[in-house]
Amino acid sequence: MAGEPAPKNMGKAPDLSKLERVKVELVAPPFVHAHEARASGKPKVVAFTLTIEEKTLVLDDEGTEIHAMTFNGSVPGPLMVVHQDDYVELTLVNPASNSMAHNIDFHAATGALGGGALTIVSPGEQVKLRFKATRAGVFVYHCAPGGAMIPWHVVSGMNGAIMVLPRDGLKDRAGKALKYDKVFYVGEQDFYVPRDKDGKFKRYASPMESFVDMQAVMKGLIPSHIVFNGKVGALTGKNALKAKVGETVLIVHSQANRDTRPHLIGGHGDHVWASGKFNNPPEEDLETWFIPGGAAGAALYTFRQPGLYAYLNHNLIEGVLLGATAHFQVEGEWNADLMSQIEPPSPIK
């Protein structure tokens, strides 16, 4: 597991001083930092910093709280974007204000348990990891400090995703170039908040105080909440994602622990990499797609009608009752050829 000791005899890190070096400032999801859809020039060293933050999150309008563990203070952590064969250089910071050791396991990386064996940091420490992004796609990253700590940290919010784009950009299944106008990152998160004897959600003074009770709920495999981007309503109503008719949106969707079934009500997946790997040809015209737990997927859609779209986990119990729903609010002109109301509701004739 990722809490294992670092490998021995790794050798000296190669000298990459002749490569261009780019420092990226990450942004909180659902937004994504500026990047090139197609790489210009040779592979680069792309430097990121993630700061671990243990914090209290409110999950719903009822005020349910959890002691979350986060990368950069958000659930999910930020989406990082590089190109295939770039080098990812991550500085992972664990401030002294935190109470636990943490690390990071990149599903995109090769060796040392995804980097988990090389990045364990106690409060007050930082570590720097570099790996070559050899495979194109979207991949989960998460904390994995060992044993029972692994699922606990993951379902406490400590996960995110990295997108490794092909150097020549995305392609359809015929090899034709695809483009997008916007990227939104949706991180689906299952939470396991314990209840008291009266059925009310419990509160705890610290993360460790909640550990035993939360483990018991986790073993039952029944989440109390399944949400997008950290809380019920994080991407609905006034927080809806914005687009215009004619815009093509790339939706990156990760779930570090449970399977999910994204569906866009009123739209489709024009091009979908459900397994998230861009060297595989995308499926087309999907209504719903399946992303297994511990993975990320990606879907392209060009909006053709204005109005409200619901993007949700189409296990409707999880999507509607537990909170895994987002909204797209789309501006533009209605296309009556695609849909028209021939008669309004009226008494049965």
C-alpha positions in Angstrom: 0.0 0.0 0.0 1.0 3.6 -0.4 2.3 3.9 3.1 5.2 1.4 2.3 8.8 2.6 2.6 10.4 4.4 -0.4 12.1 2.1 -2.9 15.9 1.6 -2.6 18.5 2.2 -5.2 16.4 4.6 -7.3 19.4 6.3 -8.7 19.9 10.0 -9.4 17.1 12.1 -10.9 17.9 13.0 -14.5 19.1 16.5 -15.4 16.2 18.3 -17.1 17.7 21.8 -16.9 17.6 22.2 -20.7 13.9 21.7 -20.8 11.5 24.6 -20.6 10.1 25.0 -17.1 6.5 26.3 -16.5 5.0 27.1 -13.1 1.3 26.8 -13.0 -1.0 28.4 -10.5 -3.9 26.0 -9.8 -7.5 27.1 -9.6 -10.4 25.6 -7.6 -12.8 23.3 -9.4 -15.0 23.3 -11.3 -12.7 25.7 -13.2 -9.4 24.7 -14.7 -6.1 26.7 -15.1 -5.2 28.1 -18.6 -3.5 25.5 -20.8 -2.9 24.6 -24.5 -5.3 22.1 -26.0 -2.3 21.1 -28.3 1.2 21.2 -27.1 3.6 23.8 -28.6 7.2 22.8 -28.7 9.0 20.0 -26.9 8.1 18.4 -23.6 8.3 20.7 -20.5 8.7 20.5 -16.8 5.4 21.7 -15.4 5.6 22.7 -11.7 2.6 22.6 -9.4 2.1 23.1 -5.7 -0.6 21.4 -3.6 -1.1 22.5 0.0 -2.9 20.1 2.3 -5.6 21.6 4.4 -7.6 19.8 7.1 -10.8 21.8 7.5 -14.5 21.6 8.4 -16.9 21.4 5.5 -20.6 21.9 5.6 -22.2 19.4 3.3 -25.8 20.5 2.9 -28.4 23.1 3.8 -29.1 21.3 7.1 -25.6 22.2 8.3 -24.2 18.6 8.3 -20.4 18.9 9.0 -17.4 16.7 8.3 -13.7 17.1 9.1 -12.5 17.1 5.5 -9.0 16.5 4.3 -8.3 18.4 1.1 -5.7 19.4 -1.5 -5.6 23.2 -1.7 -8.8 23.5 0.4 -11.3 22.2 -2.1 -13.1 18.9 -2.7 -12.1 17.7 -5.2 -8.5 19.0 -5.4 -7.6 21.1 -8.4 -7.4 19.6 -11.9 -3.8 19.7 -13.2 -3.3 19.8 -17.0 -0.1 18.7 -18.8 0.7 17.0 -22.1 1.9 13.5 -22.8 5.7 13.2 -22.1 5.8 16.4 -20.0 7.3 16.1 -16.6 5.0 16.8 -13.6 6.9 18.4 -10.7 4.8 18.6 -7.6 5.6 20.3 -4.3 3.3 18.8 -1.7 3.1 21.0 1.5 1.7 19.7 4.8 1.4 22.8 7.1 2.2 22.5 10.8 -1.4 23.5 11.5 -2.6 20.0 10.3 -2.8 17.0 12.6 -1.9 14.1 10.4 0.6 12.7 7.9 -0.5 12.7 4.2 0.9 11.8 0.8 -0.3 11.6 -2.8 -0.7 8.7 -5.2 -1.0 9.7 -8.9 -2.8 7.1 -11.0 -1.0 8.7 -14.0 2.5 8.0 -12.6 4.7 4.9 -12.9 6.5 3.4 -9.9 6.7 3.9 -6.1 3.0 3.3 -5.6 2.1 6.2 -7.9 4.5 8.4 -5.9 2.8 7.6 -2.6 5.9 5.9 -1.2 8.0 9.0 -1.9 5.6 11.7 -0.7 4.6 11.0 2.9 4.8 14.3 4.8 4.1 15.0 8.5 2.7 18.3 9.6 5.3 21.0 9.1 7.0 19.2 6.2 7.0 19.4 2.4 8.3 17.1 -0.4 9.0 17.5 -4.1 8.1 14.7 -6.6 8.7 14.6 -10.3 7.3 12.0 -12.7 7.0 11.7 -16.5 3.4 11.8 -17.8 3.8 8.9 -20.3 0.1 8.1 -20.8 -2.6 10.4 -22.2 -5.9 10.6 -20.4 -7.6 11.8 -17.2 -6.5 10.1 -14.0 -7.3 10.3 -10.3 -4.9 11.3 -7.6 -5.5 10.8 -3.9 -4.0 10.5 -0.5 -2.9 7.0 0.4 -1.0 7.0 3.7 -1.4 3.3 4.4 -3.9 0.8 5.8 -7.3 2.0 7.1 -6.1 5.6 6.6 -6.3 5.2 2.8 -10.1 4.9 2.4 -10.7 7.3 5.3 -8.6 10.0 3.8 -10.2 9.5 0.3 -13.8 9.6 1.5 -12.9 12.6 3.6 -12.3 14.5 0.4 -8.6 14.0 -0.3 -8.6 13.3 -4.1 -8.5 15.1 -7.4 -7.5 14.5 -11.0 -4.8 15.2 -13.6 -5.5 15.5 -17.3 -2.6 14.4 -19.6 -3.5 15.6 -23.1 -2.1 14.1 -26.3 0.6 16.4 -27.7 -1.4 16.9 -30.9 -4.7 17.3 -29.0 -7.9 15.3 -28.8 -9.2 13.2 -31.7 -12.4 11.6 -32.7 -12.5 7.9 -33.5 -11.7 8.7 -37.2 -8.6 10.6 -36.1 -10.1 14.0 -36.8 -9.1 16.8 -34.4 -11.5 17.8 -31.7 -11.6 21.2 -29.9 -13.3 22.6 -26.9 -14.2 26.0 -25.7 -14.4 25.4 -22.0 -13.4 22.7 -19.4 -15.3 22.0 -16.3 -14.1 19.6 -13.6 -16.7 17.7 -11.6 -15.4 15.7 -8.7 -18.0 13.2 -7.3 -17.5 12.5 -3.6 -19.2 10.0 -1.3 -19.2 11.0 2.4 -20.0 8.8 5.4 -21.2 11.0 8.3 -22.2 9.0 11.4 -25.6 9.5 13.1 -26.5 9.5 16.8 -29.1 7.3 18.4 -31.8 9.8 17.3 -30.8 9.6 13.7 -29.2 13.1 13.6 -25.8 13.6 12.1 -23.0 13.8 14.7 -20.3 16.4 15.1 -16.8 15.9 16.3 -14.1 18.1 17.8 -11.3 16.6 15.6 -10.8 14.2 12.7 -9.4 11.5 14.9 -12.4 11.7 17.2 -14.6 10.8 14.3 -12.4 7.9 13.0 -14.0 4.9 14.7 -17.6 6.0 14.1 -16.9 6.9 10.5 -15.1 3.6 9.8 -18.2 1.8 11.0 -20.4 3.7 8.5 -17.9 3.2 5.7 -17.9 -0.6 6.3 -21.7 -0.5 5.7 -21.0 0.8 2.2 -24.0 3.2 2.4 -22.9 6.9 2.0 -24.8 9.6 3.9 -24.1 12.0 1.0 -22.9 11.7 -2.6 -22.2 15.1 -4.0 -20.5 17.0 -6.7 -17.6 19.3 -5.7 -17.9 19.0 -2.0 -21.5 19.7 -1.0 -25.1 19.5 -2.1 -25.9 22.3 -4.5 -22.2 23.2 -5.2 -23.0 23.3 -8.9 -26.7 24.1 -9.0 -28.8 27.2 -8.9 -26.7 30.3 -8.6 -23.6 28.1 -8.9 -24.7 26.5 -12.2 -22.1 26.1 -14.9 -22.4 28.6 -17.7 -22.3 28.0 -21.4 -23.7 29.3 -24.7 -25.4 27.6 -27.7 -22.7 26.5 -30.0 -20.0 26.2 -27.4 -18.2 22.8 -26.9 -17.6 21.9 -23.3 -15.2 19.2 -22.0 -16.5 17.7 -18.8 -13.9 15.9 -16.7 -15.5 13.7 -14.1 -13.7 11.8 -11.3 -14.8 9.4 -8.6 -12.0 8.1 -6.4 -14.0 5.5 -4.6 -17.4 4.5 -6.1 -18.7 3.7 -9.6 -20.8 6.5 -11.2 -23.0 6.9 -14.3 -23.0 10.5 -15.6 -25.9 11.7 -17.7 -26.7 15.1 -19.2 -30.5 15.6 -19.2 -31.4 17.3 -22.4 -28.1 16.5 -24.0 -25.7 13.7 -24.8 -22.0 12.8 -24.8 -20.9 13.7 -28.4 -17.5 12.1 -27.8 -16.9 10.2 -24.5 -13.8 8.6 -23.0 -15.6 6.8 -20.2 -12.4 5.1 -19.1 -10.7 8.5 -19.5 -7.8 7.4 -21.7 -7.3 9.5 -24.8 -5.3 7.1 -26.9 -8.5 4.9 -27.1 -11.1 6.1 -29.6 -14.0 7.9 -28.0 -17.5 6.5 -28.1 -20.1 8.8 -29.7 -23.7 9.9 -29.0 -23.9 8.4 -25.5 -26.9 9.0 -23.2 -25.2 7.7 -20.0 -21.6 6.5 -19.5 -20.0 4.4 -16.8 -16.9 5.6 -14.8 -15.6 2.9 -12.4 -14.5 3.9 -8.9 -10.9 5.0 -8.7 -11.0 6.5 -12.2 -11.8 9.7 -14.2 -13.7 10.1 -17.5 -14.1 12.8 -20.0 -17.0 13.8 -22.3 -17.3 16.5 -25.0 -20.7 18.1 -25.8 -21.7 21.0 -28.0 -24.8 22.7 -26.7 -27.5 23.0 -29.3 -30.4 24.5 -27.2 -30.6 27.2 -24.5 -32.0 26.6 -21.1 -31.3 24.5 -18.0 -29.5 21.1 -18.3 -29.1 18.8 -15.4 -25.9 16.8 -15.2 -26.2 14.0 -12.7 -25.3 10.6 -11.5 -28.1 8.5 -13.1 -28.3 6.3 -10.2 -31.2 8.6 -9.5 -31.2 7.9 -5.8 -27.7 9.1 -5.6 -28.2 11.9 -8.0 -31.5 13.3 -6.7 -31.8 12.2 -3.1 -28.1 12.2 -2.0 -26.9 15.3 -4.0 -24.9 14.2 -7.0 -26.4 16.8 -9.4 -25.0 19.8 -11.3 -26.7 22.3 -13.6 -25.7 23.9 -16.8 -27.3 27.2 -17.7 -27.0 27.8 -21.4 -27.7 31.1 -23.3 -28.8 31.3 -26.9 -31.6 31.0 -29.4 -34.1 28.1 -29.4 -33.9 25.7 -32.3 -37.6 24.8 -33.0 -36.5 22.1 -35.5 -34.9 20.1 -32.7 -37.9 20.4 -30.4 -41.3 22.2 -30.4 -44.4 22.0 -28.2 -47.2 21.3 -30.7 -50.0 21.7 -28.2 -49.8 23.1 -24.7 -51.3 21.2 -21.8 -55.1 21.3 -21.9 -58.1 19.2 -20.8 -58.3 15.8 -22.4 -60.4 15.9 -25.6 
